[in-house]
Amino acid sequence: MRQRHLLFNVSAVQSERELGVRNVPCLAAPKFTLTPRSAVARETEDMVFECAAEGNPPPTITWMRNGETLSSSEYFQVGKLND
């Protein structure tokens, strides 16, 4: 029984080498590096909300209002910094 187990391990290592297995970056859970803040404004005032996040793979940030995804419009501008 031990011989088969050892042969299996050797076979697996040889297969990995033949396939050219390379190091894969570790996954990292997303986390905010700049957390959005709550704010109150009058109806005619402009407001700016900012946030940033990191992780691997890089997270996607989606802005929502009342359960609906915000996209750029006459009333909202949504984008990345330096866009």
C-alpha positions as CSV (number, residue, x, y, z in Angstrom):
1,M,0.0,0.0,0.0
2,R,2.8,2.5,0.8
3,Q,4.6,1.9,-2.5
4,R,1.5,2.9,-4.5
5,H,1.1,6.0,-2.4
6,L,4.7,7.0,-3.0
7,L,4.5,6.3,-6.7
8,F,1.4,8.4,-6.9
9,N,3.1,11.4,-5.3
10,V,6.2,11.1,-7.6
11,S,3.9,10.8,-10.6
12,A,2.0,14.0,-9.5
13,V,5.2,16.0,-9.1
14,Q,6.4,14.9,-12.5
15,S,3.1,15.9,-14.0
16,E,3.2,19.3,-12.5
17,R,6.7,19.9,-13.8
18,E,5.7,18.7,-17.3
19,L,2.7,21.1,-17.3
20,G,4.8,24.0,-16.3
21,V,2.8,24.8,-13.1
22,R,3.8,28.3,-11.9
23,N,3.1,30.2,-8.7
24,V,-0.3,31.8,-8.6
25,P,-0.8,35.0,-6.6
26,C,-2.7,34.5,-3.4
27,L,-6.3,35.6,-3.3
28,A,-7.1,38.5,-0.9
29,A,-10.5,39.5,0.3
30,P,-11.6,42.9,-0.7
31,K,-11.3,45.7,1.8
32,F,-12.0,49.4,1.8
33,T,-8.9,51.6,1.8
34,L,-11.1,54.7,1.7
35,T,-14.6,54.3,3.2
36,P,-17.5,56.3,1.9
37,R,-19.1,58.7,4.4
38,S,-22.7,59.5,4.9
39,A,-23.7,63.1,4.2
40,V,-26.8,65.3,4.1
41,A,-27.3,68.2,1.6
42,R,-30.0,70.5,0.3
43,E,-31.7,69.6,-2.9
44,T,-29.6,72.0,-5.1
45,E,-26.2,71.3,-3.5
46,D,-23.6,69.1,-5.1
47,M,-22.1,66.2,-3.2
48,V,-19.1,64.1,-3.7
49,F,-18.7,60.6,-2.4
50,E,-15.4,58.8,-2.6
51,C,-14.2,55.3,-1.9
52,A,-11.4,53.0,-2.7
53,A,-10.9,49.3,-2.2
54,E,-8.2,46.7,-2.7
55,G,-8.0,42.9,-3.1
56,N,-7.0,40.1,-5.4
57,P,-8.7,40.0,-7.8
58,P,-9.2,43.8,-7.7
59,P,-12.8,44.5,-6.5
60,T,-15.4,46.3,-8.6
61,I,-17.1,49.2,-6.9
62,T,-20.8,49.7,-7.5
63,W,-22.7,52.8,-6.3
64,M,-26.4,52.2,-5.3
65,R,-29.3,54.4,-4.2
66,N,-32.5,52.9,-2.8
67,G,-31.4,49.5,-4.0
68,E,-30.7,50.5,-7.6
69,T,-27.4,50.8,-9.3
70,L,-26.4,54.4,-10.1
71,S,-25.0,55.3,-13.4
72,S,-24.0,58.7,-14.9
73,S,-26.9,60.8,-15.9
74,E,-28.2,64.4,-15.8
75,Y,-28.2,64.2,-12.0
76,F,-25.3,61.8,-11.2
77,Q,-21.7,61.5,-12.3
78,V,-20.3,58.1,-11.5
79,G,-16.7,57.2,-12.4
80,K,-13.2,56.4,-11.3
81,L,-10.8,59.1,-10.1
82,N,-9.0,60.7,-13.0
83,D,-11.7,59.5,-15.5
